[in-house]
């Protein structure tokens, strides 16, 4: 057996280990290279994605490294220590700032708490305030004054009185000792309960008024008294009564005077109180409570006022007469006088000069006749209704003779217009058919009262009337104001006359009547029966044309104050059917910058093509060359020549002239038309200025009345 030396074996084993090591080393190198590549890629990704967590960490580490480098470098410099000191100072300042901020926050919170506490206290105090309107009759001027009154509920009555005294500024006119506070119903103007110091001096104000509130069912009144007077105690439940004393011998009702009463009183106690104030005998006194156009007798002396339905404010009629007291209430003079007064109104009437018509009798005698009428009229009217007229005042200035006179009368509202006119006859001197009565409204417009059977029930007291001489309307008649229409004049209409026409009169007959009346009155106009038309006057614009066969009032609605136009025509009337429409037309000539005089066309349909055909016949311009536009505003729809071309809407796309922007539903519309082949005239600045001046003068001279449409609501075509 051959023995291998140990050195050989070791060399062989070492060679094997070397071979394995080299193999492992090679693999490690490959892994290291691969890891390096991965590291480079990862670092690149970090630099590109700065928002990633790793990127942020890397940046933070870089900052720390840079900071360390800075300090290491700084430590080698001689100025390093001052930098360290500055840093410490900055840190201390930052600490002080932090502490100061904390102190400010604490202080702010404290201030906010104080403000909140103050606000809460103010709100709490406000909730404890009693708030009223305070009224007072000023002792010097005698006028009612009013102010806001706000006092704390926990102050006592004397302090509240002093505050009210101060608010009303009564010093030095009257001492506070002559003042007191009273519960007051300002709606009923009634004193309710008095707060007298001798009774309520130690009471808190809140106790007296029911606690602190923003709203009460009553207000406060600061009542004053004269030096030698004493205050009367007002118990709760006070009311204001207006007492009107009646003189039964004449029927005169004195102006109502206010007194204070209490709900707890009986009717008998009220009579006693009224008797003391007005010096009347309560034993034969009658009280009548006014209850809307009626009077309710209070005969039971033992009944309470509350039980009789009296609450806050009422009017009572009072009379004391033993003879009349013995009559049955409905048979008494008091009943008749109260009934007449409650159902009457006060009227102001302007009368024309007195017309002498009775030999030997003058205006004064006639007035005395009227003044003597009321009592006899009352005497004869027991069942209600009928006319009662009482002259309240009459102008007596001798210098005013022959002029208009003013009169105040009180008349029963159940009186008819016919009865009123009969009563006025002695004051005017002509029969009822010889004058007209007009009601005058607040805007000074006058409207004739025509219906003789109408009563005055709808007429409020203190209404105004004017009486004018002239034939009054008979049954079946109506009065119409006629205005003459001149379409080419700047003053395109003026009042012609008033005419009375019987209802159901044909328009043609009314035209004949107008022609005759115009001749009699000498009116300067030429009217021919077949060359004139009547038409509706819609405000100031000409409206519906009335045809000869139509009847007044039946086909043509008339009313008090109706107005119509009388329009002279150059040719016989061409409009024959109610379905036709009359339109005013004006030709605009762009090449001349001028407008022709107004003409008219009668349309059979609402077609724009029909309109253009009619205009073509009128102007001899081909239909295709005609353009049309609606005039702006109400009649006469004037517009400057400089604006016609651009301001008007030419040839709108419509299928009917009733459509916007034409909106023609009735007669009297204004249409502009032109030959669209014409070129607009070139105007120099000087010519424009001259045209502007001329046009402004022309348009300003035309009576322009608003921009309302001249059409009515009913379509004709």
C-alpha positions as CSV (number, residue, x, y, z in Angstrom):
1,X,0.0,0.0,0.0
2,X,1.3,3.3,-1.1
3,X,1.3,6.0,1.5
4,X,0.4,9.6,0.2
5,X,2.3,12.3,2.0
6,X,0.3,14.6,4.2
7,X,1.5,17.7,2.5
8,X,0.1,16.5,-0.8
9,X,-3.3,16.0,0.7
10,X,-3.3,19.4,2.3
11,X,-2.4,21.0,-1.0
12,X,-5.1,19.2,-2.8
13,X,-7.7,20.3,-0.1
14,X,-6.4,23.8,-0.3
15,X,-6.8,23.9,-4.0
16,X,-10.4,22.7,-3.7
17,X,-11.1,25.5,-1.1
18,X,-9.5,28.1,-3.3
19,X,-11.6,27.0,-6.2
20,X,-14.8,27.2,-4.1
21,X,-13.7,30.6,-2.7
22,X,-13.2,32.0,-6.1
23,X,-16.5,30.7,-7.2
24,X,-18.2,32.3,-4.2
25,X,-16.3,35.5,-4.6
26,X,-17.4,35.7,-8.2
27,X,-21.0,35.2,-7.2
28,X,-20.6,37.8,-4.5
29,X,-19.3,40.3,-7.0
30,X,-22.2,39.7,-9.3
31,X,-24.5,40.2,-6.3
32,X,-22.6,43.3,-5.3
33,X,-22.9,44.8,-8.8
34,X,-26.5,44.0,-8.9
35,X,-27.1,45.6,-5.5
36,X,-25.1,48.7,-6.6
37,X,-27.4,49.1,-9.6
38,X,-30.5,48.7,-7.4
39,X,-29.1,51.3,-5.0
40,X,-28.5,53.7,-7.8
41,X,-32.0,53.2,-9.2
42,X,-33.5,53.6,-5.7
43,X,-31.5,56.8,-5.1
44,X,-32.7,58.1,-8.4
45,X,-36.3,57.4,-7.5
46,X,-35.8,59.2,-4.2
47,X,-34.5,62.3,-5.9
48,X,-37.4,62.3,-8.4
49,X,-40.2,61.6,-5.8
50,X,-39.5,64.3,-3.3
51,X,-42.9,63.9,-1.6
52,X,-42.4,60.3,-0.6
53,X,-41.6,59.5,3.0
54,X,-38.2,58.2,2.1
55,X,-37.5,61.4,0.2
56,X,-38.5,63.5,3.2
57,X,-36.3,61.4,5.5
58,X,-33.4,61.8,3.1
59,X,-33.9,65.5,2.9
60,X,-34.1,65.8,6.7
61,X,-30.9,63.8,7.1
62,X,-29.2,66.0,4.5
63,X,-30.2,69.1,6.4
64,X,-28.8,67.6,9.6
65,X,-25.6,66.7,7.9
66,X,-25.3,70.2,6.5
67,X,-26.0,71.7,9.9
68,X,-23.4,69.5,11.5
69,X,-20.9,70.5,8.8
70,X,-21.8,74.2,9.4
71,X,-21.2,73.8,13.2
72,X,-18.0,71.8,12.7
73,X,-16.7,74.5,10.4
74,X,-17.9,77.3,12.7
75,X,-16.2,75.8,15.7
76,X,-12.9,76.4,14.0
77,X,-13.7,80.1,13.5
78,X,-13.1,82.8,16.1
79,X,-16.6,84.2,15.9
80,X,-18.3,81.0,16.8
81,X,-19.2,82.0,20.5
82,X,-21.2,85.1,19.6
83,X,-23.3,83.0,17.3
84,X,-24.0,80.6,20.2
85,X,-25.0,83.6,22.3
86,X,-27.3,85.0,19.7
87,X,-29.0,81.6,19.4
88,X,-29.6,81.6,23.1
89,X,-31.1,85.1,23.0
90,X,-33.4,84.1,20.2
91,X,-34.5,81.0,22.2
92,X,-35.3,83.2,25.2
93,X,-37.2,85.7,23.1
94,X,-39.2,82.9,21.6
95,X,-40.0,81.6,25.1
96,X,-41.1,85.1,26.2
97,X,-43.3,85.5,23.0
98,X,-44.9,82.1,23.8
99,X,-45.6,83.2,27.4
100,X,-47.0,86.6,26.2
101,X,-49.2,84.9,23.7
102,X,-50.6,82.6,26.5
103,X,-51.2,85.7,28.7
104,X,-53.0,87.5,25.8
105,X,-55.2,84.4,25.2
106,X,-56.1,84.2,28.9
107,X,-56.8,88.0,29.0
108,X,-59.0,87.8,25.8
109,X,-61.0,85.0,27.2
110,X,-61.4,87.0,30.4
111,X,-62.6,90.1,28.5
112,X,-65.0,88.0,26.4
113,X,-66.5,86.6,29.6
114,X,-66.8,90.1,31.0
115,X,-68.5,91.3,27.8
116,X,-70.8,88.3,27.9
117,X,-71.7,89.0,31.5
118,X,-72.4,92.6,30.7
119,X,-74.6,91.6,27.7
120,X,-76.4,89.1,29.8
121,X,-77.0,91.7,32.5
122,X,-78.2,94.2,29.9
123,X,-80.6,91.6,28.4
124,X,-81.7,90.6,31.8
125,X,-82.3,94.2,32.7
126,X,-84.1,94.8,29.4
127,X,-86.4,91.8,30.1
128,X,-87.2,93.5,33.4
129,X,-88.3,96.8,31.7
130,X,-91.9,97.8,31.3
131,X,-92.4,99.4,27.9
132,X,-95.3,101.6,26.9
133,X,-96.4,104.5,24.8
134,X,-96.9,107.5,27.0
135,X,-99.6,110.1,26.2
136,X,-100.2,113.5,27.7
137,X,-102.3,116.6,26.9
138,X,-99.8,119.4,27.2
139,X,-100.9,121.9,29.8
140,X,-99.9,124.9,27.7
141,X,-100.7,123.9,24.1
142,X,-103.6,121.7,24.9
143,X,-102.4,119.2,22.2
144,X,-102.0,115.5,22.7
145,X,-98.3,114.5,22.8
146,X,-96.8,111.0,22.7
147,X,-93.5,109.4,23.5
148,X,-91.9,106.1,24.4
149,X,-91.9,105.2,28.1
150,X,-89.6,102.5,29.5
151,X,-89.1,101.9,33.2
152,X,-87.7,99.1,35.3
153,X,-90.2,96.9,37.0
154,X,-88.5,97.2,40.4
155,X,-88.7,101.0,40.7
156,X,-91.6,102.3,42.8
157,X,-94.5,104.4,41.5
158,X,-93.0,107.9,42.5
159,X,-89.8,107.2,40.5
160,X,-91.9,106.0,37.5
161,X,-94.0,109.2,37.7
162,X,-90.9,111.3,37.9
163,X,-89.5,109.6,34.8
164,X,-92.7,110.2,32.8
165,X,-92.8,113.8,34.0
166,X,-89.2,114.2,32.7
167,X,-89.9,112.5,29.4
168,X,-92.9,114.8,28.7
169,X,-90.9,117.9,29.6
170,X,-93.7,119.4,31.7
171,X,-91.4,121.4,33.9
172,X,-91.7,124.3,34.6
173,X,-95.2,124.5,33.1
174,X,-96.8,122.4,35.8
175,X,-95.5,120.8,39.1
176,X,-95.2,117.1,39.3
177,X,-97.6,117.2,42.3
178,X,-100.4,117.9,39.8
179,X,-99.6,114.8,37.7
180,X,-100.4,111.1,37.9
181,X,-100.1,108.0,35.8
182,X,-103.2,106.3,34.4
183,X,-103.8,103.1,32.4
184,X,-105.0,104.2,29.0
185,X,-106.6,102.6,26.0
186,X,-105.3,104.6,23.1
187,X,-107.5,103.0,20.5
188,X,-110.7,103.8,22.4
189,X,-109.2,106.9,23.9
190,X,-110.4,105.7,27.3
191,X,-108.9,106.2,30.8
192,X,-108.9,102.9,32.6
193,X,-107.3,102.8,36.1
194,X,-105.6,105.6,37.9
195,X,-102.4,105.1,39.9
196,X,-102.7,107.6,42.7
197,X,-99.7,108.1,45.0
198,X,-101.7,108.1,48.2
199,X,-102.8,104.5,47.4
200,X,-99.9,103.0,45.4
201,X,-96.9,105.0,46.6
202,X,-95.0,102.0,48.0
203,X,-95.9,99.6,45.1
204,X,-93.4,98.6,42.5
205,X,-94.3,99.6,39.0
206,X,-94.1,96.1,37.8
207,X,-96.7,95.0,40.3
208,X,-99.1,97.7,39.1
209,X,-98.9,96.8,35.4
210,X,-98.7,93.0,35.7
211,X,-95.0,92.5,35.3
212,X,-92.4,93.4,32.7
213,X,-93.4,92.9,29.1
214,X,-92.7,94.3,25.7
215,X,-96.4,94.4,24.9
216,X,-99.4,95.4,26.9
217,X,-103.1,95.6,26.1
218,X,-103.0,99.2,27.3
219,X,-100.7,102.2,27.3
220,X,-99.9,104.9,29.9
221,X,-101.3,108.4,30.2
222,X,-99.7,111.2,32.2
223,X,-102.8,113.1,33.4
224,X,-102.6,116.6,34.8
225,X,-105.0,118.7,36.8
226,X,-105.6,122.4,37.4
227,X,-104.4,124.0,40.6
228,X,-107.7,124.0,42.4
229,X,-108.9,120.6,41.1
230,X,-108.6,117.2,42.7
231,X,-108.1,113.9,40.8
232,X,-111.1,111.6,40.6
233,X,-110.3,108.0,41.3
234,X,-110.5,105.8,38.2
235,X,-111.4,102.2,38.9
236,X,-110.5,99.4,36.5
237,X,-113.0,99.1,33.6
238,X,-113.1,102.7,32.5
239,X,-114.7,103.7,29.2
240,X,-115.0,106.8,27.0
241,X,-118.6,107.9,26.2
242,X,-119.4,110.7,23.7
243,X,-122.5,112.4,24.9
244,X,-124.6,114.3,22.4
245,X,-127.4,116.3,23.9
246,X,-130.5,116.8,21.8
247,X,-132.8,119.9,21.9
248,X,-136.2,118.2,21.3
249,X,-137.9,121.5,20.5
250,X,-135.7,122.1,17.4
251,X,-134.1,118.7,16.7
252,X,-130.6,120.2,17.1
253,X,-128.0,117.7,18.1
254,X,-125.1,119.4,20.0
255,X,-121.6,118.3,19.2
256,X,-120.7,115.2,21.3
257,X,-118.6,115.8,24.4
258,X,-116.5,113.1,26.0
259,X,-117.0,111.8,29.6
260,X,-115.5,108.9,31.5
261,X,-117.7,106.2,32.8
262,X,-117.1,102.8,34.4
263,X,-118.4,99.4,33.4
264,X,-119.5,98.7,36.9
265,X,-122.0,101.6,36.8
266,X,-125.7,101.2,36.3
267,X,-127.6,103.1,33.7
268,X,-129.2,105.0,36.5
269,X,-125.8,106.0,37.9
270,X,-124.7,107.1,34.4
271,X,-127.8,109.3,34.1
272,X,-127.0,110.9,37.5
273,X,-123.5,111.6,36.4
274,X,-124.6,113.0,33.0
275,X,-127.2,115.2,34.8
276,X,-124.5,116.7,37.0
277,X,-122.2,117.5,34.1
278,X,-124.8,118.8,31.6
279,X,-127.3,120.2,34.0
280,X,-130.1,117.8,33.0
281,X,-132.8,116.2,35.0
282,X,-132.0,112.5,35.3
283,X,-135.5,111.5,36.3
284,X,-136.9,112.1,32.8
285,X,-133.7,111.4,30.9
286,X,-133.5,109.1,28.0
287,X,-130.3,107.5,26.8
288,X,-129.9,106.1,23.3
289,X,-126.8,104.1,22.3
290,X,-125.7,104.6,18.7
291,X,-125.2,101.2,17.1
292,X,-124.3,101.5,13.4
293,X,-127.1,103.4,11.6
294,X,-129.4,102.7,14.5
295,X,-130.2,103.7,18.0
296,X,-130.8,101.4,21.0
297,X,-132.8,102.7,23.9
298,X,-131.4,102.1,27.4
299,X,-134.6,102.1,29.5
300,X,-133.6,100.0,32.5
301,X,-131.9,102.1,35.2
302,X,-130.9,99.0,37.2
303,X,-129.0,97.4,34.3
304,X,-125.1,97.7,34.4
305,X,-123.3,99.3,31.5
306,X,-121.4,96.1,31.0
307,X,-124.6,94.2,30.8
308,X,-125.9,96.7,28.1
309,X,-122.8,95.9,26.0
310,X,-120.9,99.1,26.7
311,X,-117.1,98.4,26.7
312,X,-114.6,101.0,25.7
313,X,-115.9,103.8,23.5
314,X,-119.5,104.6,22.5
315,X,-121.7,107.5,21.5
316,X,-124.9,108.2,23.5
317,X,-127.7,110.6,22.6
318,X,-129.3,112.3,25.6
319,X,-132.4,114.3,26.1
320,X,-134.4,115.2,29.3
321,X,-138.0,116.3,28.7
322,X,-140.8,115.1,31.0
323,X,-143.5,115.4,28.3
324,X,-141.6,113.5,25.7
325,X,-140.5,111.0,28.3
326,X,-144.1,110.0,28.9
327,X,-144.5,109.0,25.2
328,X,-143.8,105.5,24.0
329,X,-140.2,105.4,22.8
330,X,-141.0,104.8,19.2
331,X,-143.5,107.6,19.3
332,X,-141.2,110.1,20.9
333,X,-139.5,113.1,19.3
334,X,-136.2,111.8,20.6
335,X,-136.5,108.6,18.6
336,X,-137.3,110.6,15.4
337,X,-134.5,113.1,16.0
338,X,-131.9,110.4,16.7
339,X,-133.0,108.3,13.8
340,X,-132.7,111.3,11.5
341,X,-129.3,112.2,12.9
342,X,-127.8,108.8,12.7
343,X,-128.9,108.3,9.1
344,X,-127.8,111.7,7.9
345,X,-124.6,113.0,6.4
346,X,-123.0,116.5,6.2
347,X,-122.6,117.7,2.7
348,X,-120.8,120.8,1.3
349,X,-122.5,122.2,-1.7
350,X,-121.5,125.0,-4.0
351,X,-124.6,126.7,-5.5
352,X,-125.0,128.9,-8.6
353,X,-126.2,132.5,-8.3
354,X,-129.8,132.7,-7.1
355,X,-132.3,132.8,-9.9
356,X,-135.3,135.2,-9.2
357,X,-138.4,133.4,-10.2
358,X,-141.1,134.4,-7.7
359,X,-142.4,138.0,-7.8
360,X,-141.8,139.8,-4.5
361,X,-139.6,137.0,-3.0
362,X,-135.9,137.1,-2.8
363,X,-133.1,134.9,-1.8
364,X,-133.4,135.6,2.0
365,X,-137.1,134.5,2.0
366,X,-136.2,131.3,0.1
367,X,-133.4,130.5,2.6
368,X,-135.8,131.0,5.5
369,X,-138.2,128.6,3.9
370,X,-135.5,125.9,3.8
371,X,-134.4,126.6,7.3
372,X,-137.9,126.1,8.5
373,X,-138.3,122.8,6.8
374,X,-136.3,120.4,9.0
375,X,-138.6,120.3,12.0
376,X,-141.8,119.9,9.9
377,X,-140.1,117.2,7.9
378,X,-139.2,115.3,11.0
379,X,-142.7,115.8,12.4
380,X,-144.1,114.1,9.4
381,X,-141.7,111.2,9.1
382,X,-142.3,108.4,11.5
383,X,-141.5,105.2,9.6
384,X,-138.1,106.1,8.4
385,X,-137.0,107.2,4.9
386,X,-138.0,110.4,3.2
387,X,-136.1,113.6,2.8
388,X,-134.8,115.6,5.7
389,X,-132.6,118.6,4.9
390,X,-131.2,121.0,7.5
391,X,-129.0,124.0,6.6
392,X,-126.0,124.1,8.8
393,X,-124.3,127.2,7.4
394,X,-124.9,129.5,4.5
395,X,-122.6,132.2,3.0
396,X,-124.2,135.6,3.7
397,X,-121.6,138.0,2.3
398,X,-123.5,140.8,0.6
399,X,-120.6,141.4,-1.8
400,X,-121.0,137.9,-3.1
401,X,-124.5,138.5,-4.5
402,X,-124.7,137.2,-8.1
403,X,-121.8,134.8,-7.5
404,X,-121.5,131.2,-6.4
405,X,-122.4,130.4,-2.8
406,X,-121.3,127.7,-0.4
407,X,-123.7,125.9,1.9
408,X,-123.4,123.1,4.4
409,X,-126.4,120.9,4.8
410,X,-127.2,117.8,6.9
411,X,-129.4,115.4,4.9
412,X,-130.9,112.0,5.5
413,X,-128.9,109.3,3.6
414,X,-132.1,107.6,2.6
415,X,-133.0,110.7,0.6
416,X,-133.0,110.1,-3.1
417,X,-131.4,112.5,-5.6
418,X,-134.8,113.6,-6.8
419,X,-135.8,114.5,-3.2
420,X,-132.5,116.3,-2.6
421,X,-133.1,118.4,-5.7
422,X,-136.6,119.3,-4.5
423,X,-135.1,120.4,-1.2
424,X,-132.5,122.6,-3.0
425,X,-135.1,124.4,-5.3
426,X,-135.7,127.3,-2.8
427,X,-132.0,127.9,-2.6
428,X,-131.4,128.0,-6.4
429,X,-134.6,129.5,-7.7
430,X,-135.3,127.1,-10.6
431,X,-137.2,123.8,-10.7
432,X,-135.4,120.5,-10.3
433,X,-135.2,120.0,-14.1
434,X,-133.3,123.3,-14.5
435,X,-130.1,122.3,-12.7
436,X,-127.6,119.5,-12.4
437,X,-125.8,118.1,-9.4
438,X,-122.2,117.0,-9.6
439,X,-120.2,115.1,-7.0
440,X,-116.6,116.5,-6.6
441,X,-113.9,113.9,-5.8
442,X,-110.6,114.5,-4.1
443,X,-108.8,114.9,-7.4
444,X,-111.3,117.7,-8.2
445,X,-112.9,115.6,-10.9
446,X,-116.6,116.2,-11.2
447,X,-119.2,113.5,-12.1
448,X,-122.8,114.2,-12.7
449,X,-125.3,112.4,-10.5
450,X,-127.9,111.3,-13.0
451,X,-130.0,108.5,-11.4
452,X,-132.8,110.3,-9.6
453,X,-133.9,107.2,-7.7
454,X,-130.5,106.6,-6.2
455,X,-130.2,107.4,-2.5
456,X,-127.3,109.0,-0.7
457,X,-126.4,105.8,1.3
458,X,-123.1,105.4,-0.5
459,X,-122.1,109.1,0.0
460,X,-119.7,109.6,3.0
461,X,-120.1,112.5,5.3
462,X,-118.4,115.8,4.4
463,X,-118.5,115.0,0.6
464,X,-118.5,117.9,-1.8
465,X,-121.0,118.7,-4.5
466,X,-121.5,121.5,-7.0
467,X,-124.8,122.5,-8.6
468,X,-124.8,123.9,-12.1
469,X,-127.6,125.4,-14.1
470,X,-128.7,123.6,-17.2
471,X,-131.2,121.0,-18.3
472,X,-131.1,118.0,-16.1
473,X,-131.4,114.5,-17.6
474,X,-134.8,112.9,-17.9
475,X,-135.5,109.2,-17.6
476,X,-133.9,107.4,-20.5
477,X,-131.5,110.1,-21.4
478,X,-127.7,110.4,-21.1
479,X,-125.3,113.3,-21.4
480,X,-122.2,113.0,-23.5
481,X,-119.2,115.4,-23.8
482,X,-118.3,115.9,-27.4
483,X,-114.7,116.8,-28.5
484,X,-113.8,117.9,-32.0
485,X,-110.9,115.9,-33.5
486,X,-108.4,117.5,-35.9
487,X,-105.9,114.9,-36.8
488,X,-103.5,117.3,-38.6
489,X,-103.4,120.0,-36.0
490,X,-100.9,120.3,-33.1
491,X,-103.9,120.9,-30.8
492,X,-105.6,117.8,-32.2
493,X,-108.7,118.0,-30.1
494,X,-110.8,120.5,-28.2
495,X,-114.1,120.4,-26.2
496,X,-117.0,121.1,-28.6
497,X,-120.1,120.9,-26.4
498,X,-122.2,118.7,-24.1
499,X,-125.2,117.0,-25.7
500,X,-128.1,115.1,-24.2
501,X,-129.3,112.2,-26.2
502,X,-132.1,109.7,-25.6
503,X,-131.0,106.1,-25.1
504,X,-131.5,103.7,-28.1
505,X,-131.0,106.7,-30.6
506,X,-129.2,105.5,-33.8
507,X,-125.8,107.1,-34.3
508,X,-126.9,108.7,-37.6
509,X,-129.8,110.5,-35.8
510,X,-127.4,111.6,-33.1
511,X,-125.1,113.1,-35.8
512,X,-128.1,115.1,-37.1
513,X,-128.7,116.4,-33.6
514,X,-125.1,117.3,-33.1
515,X,-125.1,119.3,-36.4
516,X,-128.2,121.3,-35.4
517,X,-126.9,121.9,-31.8
518,X,-123.5,123.1,-33.2
519,X,-125.3,125.6,-35.4
520,X,-127.5,126.9,-32.6
521,X,-124.4,127.3,-30.3
522,X,-122.4,129.0,-33.0
523,X,-119.6,126.4,-32.9
524,X,-117.0,127.2,-35.6
525,X,-116.8,123.9,-37.5
526,X,-118.2,122.5,-40.8
527,X,-120.0,119.3,-40.3
528,X,-121.7,117.3,-43.0
529,X,-123.8,114.2,-42.1
530,X,-122.1,111.8,-44.5
531,X,-118.6,113.4,-43.9
532,X,-118.4,113.1,-40.2
533,X,-118.0,110.2,-37.7
534,X,-118.5,109.6,-34.0
535,X,-115.9,107.6,-32.3
536,X,-114.9,106.5,-28.8
537,X,-112.5,108.8,-26.9
538,X,-110.1,106.5,-25.1
539,X,-108.4,108.9,-22.7
540,X,-107.1,111.3,-25.4
541,X,-106.7,108.8,-28.2
542,X,-109.3,108.2,-30.9
543,X,-110.8,104.8,-30.5
544,X,-113.7,102.7,-31.9
545,X,-115.6,104.2,-34.9
546,X,-119.4,104.2,-34.2
547,X,-121.4,103.1,-37.3
548,X,-124.7,104.8,-38.3
549,X,-126.9,101.9,-37.5
550,X,-125.6,101.4,-33.9
551,X,-127.7,102.5,-31.0
552,X,-126.7,104.7,-28.1
553,X,-126.5,102.8,-24.8
554,X,-127.5,99.4,-26.4
555,X,-124.7,98.9,-28.8
556,X,-122.5,101.8,-27.5
557,X,-122.0,101.7,-23.8
558,X,-122.5,105.1,-22.1
559,X,-122.1,106.2,-18.5
560,X,-121.9,109.3,-16.4
561,X,-119.1,111.4,-17.9
562,X,-119.0,109.6,-21.3
563,X,-116.9,111.3,-23.9
564,X,-116.9,111.0,-27.7
565,X,-114.9,112.4,-30.6
566,X,-116.6,114.2,-33.5
567,X,-114.3,113.8,-36.5
568,X,-114.9,115.7,-39.7
569,X,-114.0,113.7,-42.9
570,X,-112.7,114.8,-46.3
571,X,-114.7,112.1,-48.0
572,X,-117.9,110.2,-47.2
573,X,-117.5,107.5,-44.5
574,X,-115.9,104.3,-46.0
575,X,-116.2,102.3,-42.8
576,X,-119.4,100.2,-43.0
577,X,-118.8,97.1,-41.0
578,X,-117.9,96.5,-37.3
579,X,-115.3,93.9,-38.4
580,X,-113.4,96.5,-40.4
581,X,-110.6,98.5,-38.8
582,X,-109.7,102.2,-39.4
583,X,-105.9,103.0,-39.2
584,X,-104.1,106.4,-39.6
585,X,-101.1,106.2,-41.9
586,X,-98.2,108.5,-42.5
587,X,-95.7,108.2,-45.3
588,X,-92.0,108.5,-44.4
589,X,-89.8,109.8,-47.2
590,X,-86.2,108.9,-46.4
591,X,-84.8,110.6,-49.5
592,X,-86.3,113.9,-48.4
593,X,-86.2,113.3,-44.6
594,X,-89.9,114.3,-44.3
595,X,-93.3,112.9,-43.4
596,X,-96.5,113.4,-45.4
597,X,-99.7,114.6,-43.8
598,X,-101.8,111.9,-42.0
599,X,-104.2,109.9,-44.1
600,X,-106.3,106.8,-43.3
601,X,-107.0,103.3,-44.6
602,X,-109.9,100.9,-43.8
603,X,-108.7,97.3,-43.4
604,X,-110.9,94.3,-44.0
605,X,-108.5,91.8,-42.4
606,X,-105.7,91.8,-39.9
607,X,-103.1,90.6,-42.5
608,X,-100.0,92.8,-42.9
609,X,-100.2,92.0,-46.6
610,X,-103.7,93.5,-46.7
611,X,-102.3,96.6,-45.0
612,X,-99.5,96.9,-47.6
613,X,-102.0,96.5,-50.5
614,X,-104.1,99.3,-49.1
615,X,-101.0,101.5,-48.8
616,X,-100.0,100.5,-52.3
617,X,-103.3,101.7,-53.6
618,X,-102.9,104.9,-51.6
619,X,-99.3,105.7,-52.6
620,X,-98.9,103.9,-56.0
621,X,-95.8,102.2,-54.5
622,X,-95.5,98.5,-55.4
623,X,-96.5,96.2,-52.5
624,X,-93.1,94.5,-52.4
625,X,-91.4,97.9,-52.0
626,X,-93.5,99.0,-49.0
627,X,-92.2,98.7,-45.5
628,X,-94.4,99.4,-42.4
629,X,-93.8,100.2,-38.7
630,X,-96.1,100.9,-35.8
631,X,-96.0,104.5,-34.4
632,X,-94.6,104.8,-30.8
633,X,-96.8,105.8,-27.9
634,X,-100.4,107.1,-28.0
635,X,-102.0,109.3,-30.6
636,X,-100.7,111.2,-32.5
637,X,-97.5,109.1,-32.1
638,X,-95.2,111.9,-33.2
639,X,-91.5,111.2,-33.7
640,X,-88.6,113.2,-35.0
641,X,-87.6,112.8,-38.7
642,X,-84.1,112.1,-37.5
643,X,-85.3,109.1,-35.5
644,X,-87.9,107.4,-37.7
645,X,-85.5,105.3,-39.7
646,X,-83.7,103.8,-36.6
647,X,-86.2,104.0,-33.7
648,X,-89.2,102.3,-35.4
649,X,-89.3,98.6,-35.9
650,X,-89.7,98.1,-39.7
651,X,-91.4,95.1,-41.2
652,X,-91.5,92.9,-38.1
653,X,-92.1,89.1,-38.7
654,X,-95.8,88.9,-37.8
655,X,-98.8,87.1,-39.3
656,X,-101.4,89.6,-37.9
657,X,-101.3,93.3,-37.0
658,X,-102.8,92.3,-33.7
659,X,-99.4,90.7,-32.8
660,X,-96.5,92.5,-31.1
661,X,-95.1,95.0,-31.8
662,X,-98.1,96.3,-33.8
663,X,-100.7,95.2,-31.2
664,X,-103.6,96.8,-33.1
665,X,-107.0,95.6,-31.7
666,X,-109.1,98.7,-32.3
667,X,-109.5,101.7,-34.6
668,X,-107.2,104.7,-34.4
669,X,-103.8,103.1,-34.5
670,X,-100.9,105.0,-36.3
671,X,-98.8,103.3,-38.9
672,X,-95.7,104.7,-40.7
673,X,-94.8,103.4,-44.1
674,X,-92.1,104.0,-46.7
675,X,-90.8,103.0,-50.1
676,X,-87.9,100.8,-49.1
677,X,-86.1,101.5,-52.4
678,X,-85.5,105.1,-51.3
679,X,-82.0,105.9,-50.0
680,X,-81.6,107.9,-46.9
681,X,-80.7,111.5,-47.5
682,X,-77.2,112.4,-46.5
683,X,-77.4,115.2,-44.0
684,X,-74.6,117.6,-43.1
685,X,-74.0,118.6,-39.5
686,X,-75.5,122.0,-40.2
687,X,-78.6,120.5,-41.8
688,X,-79.0,118.1,-38.9
689,X,-78.9,121.0,-36.4
690,X,-81.5,122.9,-38.3
691,X,-83.8,119.8,-38.6
692,X,-83.3,119.1,-34.9
693,X,-84.4,122.6,-34.0
694,X,-87.4,122.5,-36.2
695,X,-88.5,119.0,-35.1
696,X,-88.1,119.8,-31.4
697,X,-90.3,122.8,-31.8
698,X,-92.9,120.8,-33.8
699,X,-93.0,117.9,-31.4
700,X,-93.1,120.1,-28.3
701,X,-96.0,122.0,-29.7
702,X,-98.0,118.8,-30.1
703,X,-100.0,117.9,-27.0
704,X,-98.4,114.6,-26.1
705,X,-100.3,112.6,-23.5
706,X,-98.4,109.6,-22.2
707,X,-97.5,106.4,-23.8
708,X,-100.7,104.3,-23.2
709,X,-102.0,102.2,-26.0
710,X,-105.0,103.6,-27.9
711,X,-106.4,100.2,-28.4
712,X,-109.1,98.6,-26.4
713,X,-109.3,95.1,-25.1
714,X,-111.7,93.7,-27.7
715,X,-110.3,92.6,-31.1
716,X,-112.2,93.9,-34.2
717,X,-110.7,91.8,-36.9
